[in-house]
Structure formats: structure tokens, C-alpha cells
Amino acid sequence: MIKLMFCLRRLPSLDRAAFQAYWRDHHAPLVARHAVAMRLRRYVQCHTVDDPVAASLAAARGSPPAFDGVAELWWDSLDDRAAARGDAARAAAVELLADERRFIDLSASPLFLVAEHGVLPGKAALQPLAGSPFQP
């Protein structure tokens, strides 16, 4: 599994709620419309949630300010990602970038490709160990 991870920071003119609403309600359908041309397997938006525990963990680590969200674009392989070429894919990229400029501070929003390596096997990881006092 290959993913493009896009760590998003909003434009300074937007508050987080407005940024996330635009991203969810306007940009997501745009990505969905171009999914076939881009050969996307999956598209996920991870919206930052304000939480005092997360803020405390970040402060204890000296972390920089949180991103406003993270986008994940999934392909089965690098070859599949590379196959997203041609007029339709280029048109999709142009339209998506133009829309991103309306709500994302692109210069402060890194993106990179990653290869996924699963560590916990889904639901099996959530089951208690034998003898655990935390039985469902």
C-alpha cells in the first residue's frame, strides 16, 4: 500500500471550523469526482480534534502546533500511482491544486509518499489477553 500523506495547515484567514467544513463539504466531493482518473484506491480525511489530553501530550514533547488535518490518498503500489497519467489525471491535478489554494496554506503543509507497514492486525489487537480483568 502506497499513500500520499498531506499534513494540512489552513490559510490564516480561516478558523479551523471553516477550514474543515470547506475541506469536508467542498474539496472531498471534488476528490471523489476525480478518483477514477487518479486511480485512487481510497481517500481519507483526518480532521484535528481539540482535546486537552492531546494538547498536554504535545506540550510535554515540545511539539510544534498541530496540523489542521491530514489527508491520505491511497494506491495499491507505486506502479499504480504512476499509472495515473494522461489528460484526465492532469486535469484532475490542476483542478484540485486550484481548489487547495482556496483553503490550504500550501507552503506550510508538507506532503510525502509512504509505504504502509501494518503493526496491529485490526480488531484482533483490541481483544483482551487471556486472564485479563478487562473482559468484554
Secondary structure as UniProt FT lines:
FT   STRAND          2..8
FT   TURN            12..13
FT   HELIX           16..22
FT   HELIX           23..27
FT   HELIX           28..33
FT   HELIX           35..38
FT   STRAND          42..47
FT   HELIX           52..61
FT   STRAND          69..75
FT   HELIX           78..82
FT   HELIX           87..100
FT   TURN            101..103
FT   HELIX           106..108
FT   STRAND          111..115
FT   HELIX           122..126
FT   TURN            130..131
//
